[in-house]
Amino acid sequence: MKQFIYILAASTLLFACSKPEASTLEEKKKELELLNKEIADLQSKAKTLEMEILEMDSQGSSGKLVATEILQLAPFESFVSLEGVVDAEESTLATAQAPGLVTQVLVKVGQQVSKGQVLAVLDMSTLNKSKAELKQQLSFATTVFEKQARLWEQGIGTELQYLNAKNQKEALSNSLATLEAQMDLYRIKSPISGSVEVSELKVGQSVAPGMPLFRIVNLSSSKIKASVAESYSNLIKPGAQVMIQFPDISSDWHSAQMDFVSKFIDPMNRTFGVEIRIKDAALNRSVKPNMIAKLRISEYKNNEVFTVPTNCIQYSENDAYIVLADQKGKQGIARICTVKTGKSSQGRTEILSGMLSDSTQLQAGAAVITAGFQELNDEQFIEISPR
């Protein structure tokens, strides 16, 4: 269309050149005024013709179908997204303290147990016999001592006899206590209160000290453990607000607080550890150890800014740009808008400023093309999909 205008202007100039050359200054001024008027008339006619062609062309071609989103000022927040795992506050192994054969398994997987409760018993038949003998000896020694004490109270017998009887009784009593403490090593006990989560122990199995026999987990209190890149070490502090989600349970997000932030950077992967305790009792009952948890920690907030879907931002050799939907006559057209972008989060990106090819600034209410924007050129015909 511009070429058409140039041709008309050139024709006018050629026509003007064919006229007799003006000789005086006044004649030249009148000639220039006439030429400018002719050019203005031609430009007006060309503009009218351009609009008529556009309207006629739009009746035969609807253009590329696109979807749009109206640009509005809105709050924007950027998050650090992490992934962690649930860990029980108390999770430990119950092991044997002495070698032996298992004679009794007193609990089953899933059973609730108390701290110190006996979970299994090892063979202690030899110790039982020794205990029976000691108890018999202690019973006899106690009887002798009691009789000797009564005689000593009556002034009968010597003090040495009384002391020997007393010493014999106390020595046997101490030996029995020592034997019972030794026998207690043959009882496998729960170190904490909780639920028996793992047990492979069977009667007749041979065990040794240190062998993991039961996994006891206290599910009443859980925490989330995660590793964070060292680049966020200045952002994440104890007490920072964090949103947590358990995708295997629901899509809901729960507010929590950062309880622990490690001051140690792991030299192998350049991360530091963080922990968030789950204080909600209902949530504690729902989660399980080693369950995946998603974490979001706020790193940036802007209360009033334009945002667009991140995937509709395109890039030329030098600039980022979005495509807007506009009207030219009755026909929808695409308009390229060069933009300056900010932070991105949750699939959206800040648009800090924007300018169209005619130097018009990006304004609220503009229709951003969010689908079908690929390979659109400036002022290309489009058809906007109804919302």
FIMARVO-759963 format. One record per residue (C-alpha): x, y, z; chain; residue number from 1; residue in three letters. Coordinates in nm, 2 decimals, padded with zeros to 4 digits. Each point is the difference from the previous one (the first is absolute). Example, Ala and Ser with C-alpha at 12.3 -4.5 7.8 and 13.67 -1.06 7.14 Angstrom:
> u/v/w/c/k/r
> 01.23/-00.45/00.78/A/1/Ala
> 00.14/00.34/-00.07/A/2/Ser
//
This chain:
> u/v/w/c/k/r
> 00.00/00.00/00.00/A/1/Met
> 00.29/00.23/00.08/A/2/Lys
> 00.14/-00.08/-00.34/A/3/Gln
> -00.32/00.11/-00.16/A/4/Phe
> 00.02/00.34/00.18/A/5/Ile
> 00.36/00.04/-00.11/A/6/Tyr
> -00.10/-00.08/-00.37/A/7/Ile
> -00.28/00.26/00.02/A/8/Leu
> 00.24/00.26/00.15/A/9/Ala
> 00.27/-00.07/-00.26/A/10/Ala
> -00.26/00.03/-00.28/A/11/Ser
> -00.11/00.33/00.14/A/12/Thr
> 00.36/00.12/00.01/A/13/Leu
> 00.06/-00.11/-00.36/A/14/Leu
> -00.31/00.17/-00.11/A/15/Phe
> 00.11/00.32/00.18/A/16/Ala
> 00.35/-00.02/-00.16/A/17/Cys
> -00.17/-00.02/-00.34/A/18/Ser
> -00.15/00.35/00.05/A/19/Lys
> 00.19/00.31/-00.10/A/20/Pro
> 00.26/00.09/00.27/A/21/Glu
> -00.10/00.30/00.22/A/22/Ala
> 00.22/00.30/-00.05/A/23/Ser
> -00.07/00.22/00.31/A/24/Thr
> 00.00/-00.08/00.37/A/25/Leu
> -00.37/00.07/00.04/A/26/Glu
> -00.08/-00.24/-00.29/A/27/Glu
> 00.22/-00.27/00.16/A/28/Lys
> -00.18/00.04/00.34/A/29/Lys
> -00.34/-00.03/-00.17/A/30/Lys
> 00.12/-00.31/-00.19/A/31/Glu
> 00.12/-00.16/00.33/A/32/Leu
> -00.33/00.07/00.17/A/33/Glu
> -00.18/-00.16/-00.29/A/34/Leu
> 00.22/-00.31/00.01/A/35/Leu
> -00.05/-00.04/00.38/A/36/Asn
> -00.37/00.02/-00.04/A/37/Lys
> 00.00/-00.26/-00.27/A/38/Glu
> 00.22/-00.23/00.21/A/39/Ile
> -00.24/00.04/00.30/A/40/Ala
> -00.30/-00.08/-00.22/A/41/Asp
> 00.17/-00.31/-00.14/A/42/Leu
> 00.10/-00.12/00.35/A/43/Gln
> -00.36/00.04/00.12/A/44/Ser
> -00.13/-00.20/-00.30/A/45/Lys
> 00.26/-00.27/00.06/A/46/Ala
> -00.10/-00.03/00.36/A/47/Lys
> -00.37/-00.03/-00.10/A/48/Thr
> 00.10/-00.26/-00.26/A/49/Leu
> 00.21/-00.19/00.25/A/50/Glu
> -00.29/-00.03/00.25/A/51/Met
> -00.24/-00.11/-00.28/A/52/Glu
> 00.25/-00.27/-00.11/A/53/Ile
> 00.05/-00.11/00.36/A/54/Leu
> -00.38/-00.03/00.05/A/55/Glu
> -00.05/-00.19/-00.33/A/56/Met
> 00.29/-00.23/00.08/A/57/Asp
> -00.13/-00.07/00.35/A/58/Ser
> -00.32/-00.13/-00.14/A/59/Gln
> 00.19/-00.27/-00.19/A/60/Gly
> 00.26/-00.09/00.27/A/61/Ser
> -00.06/-00.02/00.38/A/62/Ser
> 00.37/-00.04/00.09/A/63/Gly
> 00.17/-00.23/00.25/A/64/Lys
> -00.22/-00.10/00.30/A/65/Leu
> 00.14/00.11/00.33/A/66/Val
> -00.10/00.02/00.37/A/67/Ala
> 00.07/00.30/00.22/A/68/Thr
> 00.03/00.12/00.36/A/69/Glu
> -00.08/00.35/00.11/A/70/Ile
> 00.30/00.17/00.16/A/71/Leu
> -00.06/00.13/00.36/A/72/Gln
> 00.21/00.12/00.29/A/73/Leu
> 00.00/-00.27/00.27/A/74/Ala
> 00.22/-00.12/00.29/A/75/Pro
> 00.29/-00.23/-00.09/A/76/Phe
> 00.21/-00.22/00.22/A/77/Glu
> 00.30/-00.21/-00.08/A/78/Ser
> 00.09/-00.32/00.19/A/79/Phe
> 00.29/-00.23/00.05/A/80/Val
> -00.14/-00.34/-00.07/A/81/Ser
> 00.15/-00.30/00.18/A/82/Leu
> -00.07/-00.37/00.05/A/83/Glu
> 00.05/-00.17/00.33/A/84/Gly
> -00.10/-00.32/00.18/A/85/Val
> -00.19/-00.07/00.31/A/86/Val
> 00.19/-00.15/00.29/A/87/Asp
> -00.14/-00.10/00.34/A/88/Ala
> 00.14/00.20/00.30/A/89/Glu
> 00.06/-00.33/00.17/A/90/Glu
> 00.10/-00.30/-00.21/A/91/Ser
> 00.24/-00.26/00.13/A/92/Thr
> 00.11/-00.36/-00.01/A/93/Leu
> -00.04/-00.25/00.29/A/94/Ala
> 00.29/-00.24/00.02/A/95/Thr
> 00.12/-00.28/00.22/A/96/Ala
> 00.26/00.07/00.28/A/97/Gln
> 00.11/-00.36/00.03/A/98/Ala
> 00.04/-00.29/-00.25/A/99/Pro
> -00.25/-00.28/00.01/A/100/Gly
> -00.29/-00.18/-00.16/A/101/Leu
> -00.35/00.16/-00.01/A/102/Val
> -00.25/-00.19/00.21/A/103/Thr
> -00.29/00.25/-00.01/A/104/Gln
> -00.11/00.28/-00.23/A/105/Val
> -00.26/00.20/00.20/A/106/Leu
> -00.11/00.27/-00.25/A/107/Val
> -00.12/00.02/-00.36/A/108/Lys
> 00.06/00.26/-00.28/A/109/Val
> -00.23/00.29/00.04/A/110/Gly
> -00.04/-00.04/00.38/A/111/Gln
> 00.03/00.30/00.23/A/112/Gln
> 00.27/-00.05/00.27/A/113/Val
> 00.12/00.20/00.29/A/114/Ser
> 00.35/00.10/00.09/A/115/Lys
> 00.17/-00.29/00.18/A/116/Gly
> -00.26/-00.26/-00.11/A/117/Gln
> 00.14/-00.35/-00.06/A/118/Val
> -00.02/-00.08/-00.37/A/119/Leu
> 00.18/-00.34/-00.01/A/120/Ala
> 00.18/-00.24/00.24/A/121/Val
> 00.32/-00.19/-00.06/A/122/Leu
> 00.08/-00.35/00.14/A/123/Asp
> 00.11/00.03/00.36/A/124/Met
> -00.07/-00.35/00.14/A/125/Ser
> 00.35/-00.02/00.15/A/126/Thr
> -00.04/00.33/00.18/A/127/Leu
> -00.35/-00.11/00.12/A/128/Asn
> 00.16/-00.30/00.17/A/129/Lys
> 00.27/00.22/00.16/A/130/Ser
> -00.27/00.23/00.12/A/131/Lys
> -00.20/-00.28/00.15/A/132/Ala
> 00.31/-00.12/00.19/A/133/Glu
> 00.08/00.35/00.12/A/134/Leu
> -00.35/00.06/00.12/A/135/Lys
> 00.01/-00.33/00.20/A/136/Gln
> 00.34/00.09/00.15/A/137/Gln
> -00.13/00.36/00.08/A/138/Leu
> -00.31/-00.15/00.16/A/139/Ser
> 00.21/-00.22/00.23/A/140/Phe
> 00.25/00.29/00.07/A/141/Ala
> -00.29/00.23/00.09/A/142/Thr
> -00.15/-00.26/00.24/A/143/Thr
> 00.34/-00.04/00.17/A/144/Val
> 00.05/00.37/00.02/A/145/Phe
> -00.34/00.06/00.15/A/146/Glu
> 00.06/-00.27/00.27/A/147/Lys
> 00.35/00.13/00.08/A/148/Gln
> -00.14/00.35/00.02/A/149/Ala
> -00.26/-00.10/00.26/A/150/Arg
> 00.26/-00.19/00.20/A/151/Leu
> 00.23/00.30/-00.01/A/152/Trp
> -00.28/00.23/00.13/A/153/Glu
> -00.03/-00.24/00.29/A/154/Gln
> 00.37/00.01/00.07/A/155/Gly
> 00.05/-00.35/-00.12/A/156/Ile
> 00.29/-00.08/-00.24/A/157/Gly
> 00.29/00.21/-00.12/A/158/Thr
> 00.00/00.32/-00.21/A/159/Glu
> 00.22/-00.19/-00.25/A/160/Leu
> -00.27/-00.26/-00.06/A/161/Gln
> -00.26/00.28/-00.05/A/162/Tyr
> 00.22/00.19/-00.25/A/163/Leu
> 00.08/-00.32/-00.20/A/164/Asn
> -00.37/-00.08/-00.03/A/165/Ala
> -00.07/00.35/-00.11/A/166/Lys
> 00.28/00.01/-00.25/A/167/Asn
> -00.10/-00.33/-00.15/A/168/Gln
> -00.36/00.12/-00.05/A/169/Lys
> 00.11/00.33/-00.16/A/170/Glu
> 00.26/-00.16/-00.22/A/171/Ala
> -00.26/-00.25/-00.14/A/172/Leu
> -00.25/00.29/-00.04/A/173/Ser
> 00.25/00.20/-00.20/A/174/Asn
> 00.09/-00.31/-00.21/A/175/Ser
> -00.37/-00.05/-00.08/A/176/Leu
> -00.04/00.37/-00.10/A/177/Ala
> 00.31/-00.03/-00.23/A/178/Thr
> -00.14/-00.32/-00.16/A/179/Leu
> -00.34/00.17/-00.06/A/180/Glu
> 00.18/00.29/-00.16/A/181/Ala
> 00.19/-00.24/-00.22/A/182/Gln
> -00.33/-00.18/-00.09/A/183/Met
> -00.15/00.34/-00.09/A/184/Asp
> 00.25/00.02/-00.29/A/185/Leu
> -00.18/-00.30/-00.15/A/186/Tyr
> -00.32/00.20/-00.03/A/187/Arg
> -00.02/00.22/-00.31/A/188/Ile
> -00.18/00.32/00.10/A/189/Lys
> -00.14/00.30/-00.18/A/190/Ser
> 00.22/00.31/00.04/A/191/Pro
> -00.29/00.24/-00.07/A/192/Ile
> -00.38/00.00/-00.01/A/193/Ser
> -00.14/-00.04/-00.34/A/194/Gly
> -00.12/-00.25/-00.27/A/195/Ser
> 00.19/-00.32/-00.11/A/196/Val
> 00.06/00.07/-00.36/A/197/Glu
> 00.25/-00.27/-00.10/A/198/Val
> 00.07/-00.34/00.16/A/199/Ser
> 00.15/-00.30/-00.16/A/200/Glu
> 00.07/-00.19/00.33/A/201/Leu
> -00.11/-00.36/00.03/A/202/Lys
> 00.01/-00.25/00.28/A/203/Val
> 00.31/-00.21/-00.02/A/204/Gly
> 00.20/00.27/-00.18/A/205/Gln
> 00.35/00.06/00.12/A/206/Ser
> 00.08/00.37/00.08/A/207/Val
> 00.30/00.20/00.11/A/208/Ala
> 00.05/00.34/00.15/A/209/Pro
> -00.04/00.29/-00.25/A/210/Gly
> -00.23/-00.19/-00.24/A/211/Met
> -00.30/00.21/-00.10/A/212/Pro
> -00.30/-00.20/00.11/A/213/Leu
> -00.29/00.24/00.03/A/214/Phe
> -00.07/00.35/-00.15/A/215/Arg
> -00.20/00.21/00.24/A/216/Ile
> -00.14/00.33/-00.13/A/217/Val
> -00.19/00.26/00.20/A/218/Asn
> -00.24/00.14/-00.25/A/219/Leu
> -00.16/00.26/00.24/A/220/Ser
> 00.27/00.25/-00.10/A/221/Ser
> 00.15/00.03/-00.35/A/222/Ser
> 00.24/00.24/-00.18/A/223/Lys
> 00.10/00.08/-00.36/A/224/Ile
> 00.36/-00.01/-00.09/A/225/Lys
> 00.14/00.17/-00.32/A/226/Ala
> 00.32/00.11/-00.16/A/227/Ser
> 00.03/00.36/-00.13/A/228/Val
> 00.26/00.14/-00.24/A/229/Ala
> 00.26/00.22/00.17/A/230/Glu
> -00.11/00.30/-00.22/A/231/Ser
> -00.31/00.03/00.22/A/232/Tyr
> 00.20/00.01/00.33/A/233/Ser
> -00.07/00.37/00.06/A/234/Asn
> -00.37/-00.04/-00.08/A/235/Leu
> -00.10/-00.30/00.21/A/236/Ile
> 00.02/00.06/00.38/A/237/Lys
> -00.15/-00.18/00.30/A/238/Pro
> -00.36/00.13/00.05/A/239/Gly
> -00.05/00.07/-00.37/A/240/Ala
> -00.35/-00.07/-00.13/A/241/Gln
> -00.03/-00.30/-00.23/A/242/Val
> -00.29/-00.16/-00.18/A/243/Met
> -00.01/-00.38/-00.01/A/244/Ile
> -00.20/-00.24/-00.22/A/245/Gln
> -00.02/-00.38/00.00/A/246/Phe
> -00.10/-00.09/-00.36/A/247/Pro
> -00.07/-00.36/00.09/A/248/Asp
> -00.26/00.11/00.25/A/249/Ile
> -00.16/00.31/-00.15/A/250/Ser
> 00.06/00.32/-00.20/A/251/Ser
> -00.05/00.22/00.31/A/252/Asp
> 00.29/00.22/00.12/A/253/Trp
> 00.07/00.04/00.37/A/254/His
> 00.17/00.29/00.18/A/255/Ser
> 00.30/-00.09/00.22/A/256/Ala
> 00.32/00.14/00.14/A/257/Gln
> 00.36/-00.08/-00.06/A/258/Met
> 00.13/-00.16/00.32/A/259/Asp
> 00.36/-00.08/-00.08/A/260/Phe
> 00.24/00.13/-00.25/A/261/Val
> 00.34/-00.16/-00.01/A/262/Ser
> 00.31/00.22/00.01/A/263/Lys
> 00.20/-00.27/-00.18/A/264/Phe
> 00.04/-00.01/-00.38/A/265/Ile
> 00.05/-00.36/-00.13/A/266/Asp
> 00.31/00.02/-00.21/A/267/Pro
> -00.12/-00.29/-00.22/A/268/Met
> -00.32/00.16/-00.14/A/269/Asn
> 00.03/00.36/00.13/A/270/Arg
> -00.33/-00.01/00.20/A/271/Thr
> -00.10/00.05/00.36/A/272/Phe
> -00.27/-00.18/00.19/A/273/Gly
> -00.33/00.14/00.13/A/274/Val
> -00.28/-00.15/00.22/A/275/Glu
> -00.37/00.10/00.04/A/276/Ile
> -00.19/-00.17/00.28/A/277/Arg
> -00.36/-00.09/-00.07/A/278/Ile
> -00.20/00.14/00.29/A/279/Lys
> -00.35/-00.07/-00.14/A/280/Asp
> -00.12/-00.32/00.18/A/281/Ala
> -00.24/-00.10/-00.28/A/282/Ala
> 00.28/00.04/-00.26/A/283/Leu
> 00.24/-00.20/00.22/A/284/Asn
> -00.25/-00.29/-00.01/A/285/Arg
> -00.02/00.02/-00.38/A/286/Ser
> 00.37/00.02/-00.10/A/287/Val
> 00.24/-00.30/00.00/A/288/Lys
> 00.38/-00.01/00.03/A/289/Pro
> 00.18/00.04/-00.33/A/290/Asn
> -00.31/00.16/-00.17/A/291/Met
> 00.09/00.27/-00.25/A/292/Ile
> -00.08/00.36/00.11/A/293/Ala
> 00.01/00.31/-00.23/A/294/Lys
> 00.12/00.33/00.16/A/295/Leu
> -00.05/00.36/-00.11/A/296/Arg
> 00.20/00.28/00.17/A/297/Ile
> -00.08/00.36/-00.10/A/298/Ser
> 00.31/00.18/-00.14/A/299/Glu
> -00.16/00.31/-00.17/A/300/Tyr
> -00.33/00.19/00.01/A/301/Lys
> -00.15/00.28/-00.22/A/302/Asn
> -00.34/00.12/00.09/A/303/Asn
> -00.09/00.16/-00.33/A/304/Glu
> 00.15/-00.11/-00.33/A/305/Val
> -00.09/-00.15/-00.34/A/306/Phe
> 00.05/-00.37/-00.04/A/307/Thr
> -00.05/-00.23/-00.30/A/308/Val
> 00.03/-00.38/-00.04/A/309/Pro
> 00.38/-00.07/-00.03/A/310/Thr
> -00.04/-00.22/-00.31/A/311/Asn
> -00.15/00.28/-00.21/A/312/Cys
> 00.32/00.21/00.03/A/313/Ile
> 00.20/-00.03/-00.32/A/314/Gln
> 00.36/00.10/-00.07/A/315/Tyr
> 00.16/00.17/-00.30/A/316/Ser
> 00.37/00.05/-00.05/A/317/Glu
> 00.01/00.29/00.24/A/318/Asn
> -00.33/00.03/00.18/A/319/Asp
> -00.28/-00.18/00.18/A/320/Ala
> -00.35/00.07/-00.14/A/321/Tyr
> -00.37/-00.10/00.03/A/322/Ile
> -00.27/00.02/-00.26/A/323/Val
> -00.31/00.21/00.06/A/324/Leu
> -00.34/-00.03/-00.18/A/325/Ala
> -00.12/00.34/-00.15/A/326/Asp
> -00.27/00.12/-00.24/A/327/Gln
> 00.06/00.17/-00.34/A/328/Lys
> -00.34/00.09/-00.14/A/329/Gly
> -00.21/-00.31/00.05/A/330/Lys
> 00.29/-00.24/-00.02/A/331/Gln
> 00.21/-00.13/00.29/A/332/Gly
> 00.37/00.04/-00.04/A/333/Ile
> 00.31/-00.11/00.20/A/334/Ala
> 00.23/00.26/00.15/A/335/Arg
> 00.35/-00.07/00.11/A/336/Ile
> 00.09/00.15/00.34/A/337/Cys
> 00.36/00.00/00.12/A/338/Thr
> 00.01/-00.05/00.38/A/339/Val
> 00.23/00.01/00.30/A/340/Lys
> -00.06/-00.30/00.22/A/341/Thr
> 00.05/-00.05/00.38/A/342/Gly
> -00.03/-00.31/00.22/A/343/Lys
> -00.17/-00.32/-00.10/A/344/Ser
> -00.19/-00.23/00.23/A/345/Ser
> -00.28/-00.26/-00.02/A/346/Gln
> -00.02/00.03/-00.38/A/347/Gly
> -00.04/00.38/-00.01/A/348/Arg
> 00.26/00.28/-00.06/A/349/Thr
> 00.00/00.37/00.09/A/350/Glu
> -00.02/00.25/-00.28/A/351/Ile
> 00.17/00.32/00.13/A/352/Leu
> -00.05/00.20/-00.32/A/353/Ser
> -00.10/-00.04/-00.37/A/354/Gly
> 00.00/00.19/-00.32/A/355/Met
> -00.17/-00.05/-00.34/A/356/Leu
> 00.16/00.06/-00.34/A/357/Ser
> -00.17/00.35/-00.01/A/358/Asp
> 00.16/00.09/00.34/A/359/Ser
> -00.33/-00.05/00.18/A/360/Thr
> 00.05/-00.11/00.36/A/361/Gln
> -00.15/-00.32/00.13/A/362/Leu
> -00.32/00.08/00.20/A/363/Gln
> -00.24/-00.18/00.22/A/364/Ala
> -00.29/-00.15/-00.20/A/365/Gly
> 00.22/-00.12/-00.29/A/366/Ala
> -00.09/-00.34/-00.13/A/367/Ala
> 00.30/-00.23/00.02/A/368/Val
> 00.00/-00.29/-00.24/A/369/Ile
> 00.05/-00.32/00.21/A/370/Thr
> -00.07/-00.26/-00.26/A/371/Ala
> 00.08/00.01/-00.37/A/372/Gly
> 00.27/00.26/00.04/A/373/Phe
> 00.27/-00.20/-00.17/A/374/Gln
> 00.13/00.14/-00.33/A/375/Glu
> -00.23/00.31/00.00/A/376/Leu
> 00.13/00.31/-00.17/A/377/Asn
> -00.09/00.36/00.08/A/378/Asp
> -00.34/00.10/-00.14/A/379/Glu
> -00.07/-00.36/-00.12/A/380/Gln
> -00.37/-00.09/-00.02/A/381/Phe
> -00.13/-00.20/00.30/A/382/Ile
> -00.34/-00.12/00.12/A/383/Glu
> -00.05/00.01/00.38/A/384/Ile
> -00.15/-00.31/00.15/A/385/Ser
> -00.31/00.08/00.21/A/386/Pro
> 00.06/-00.05/00.37/A/387/Arg
//
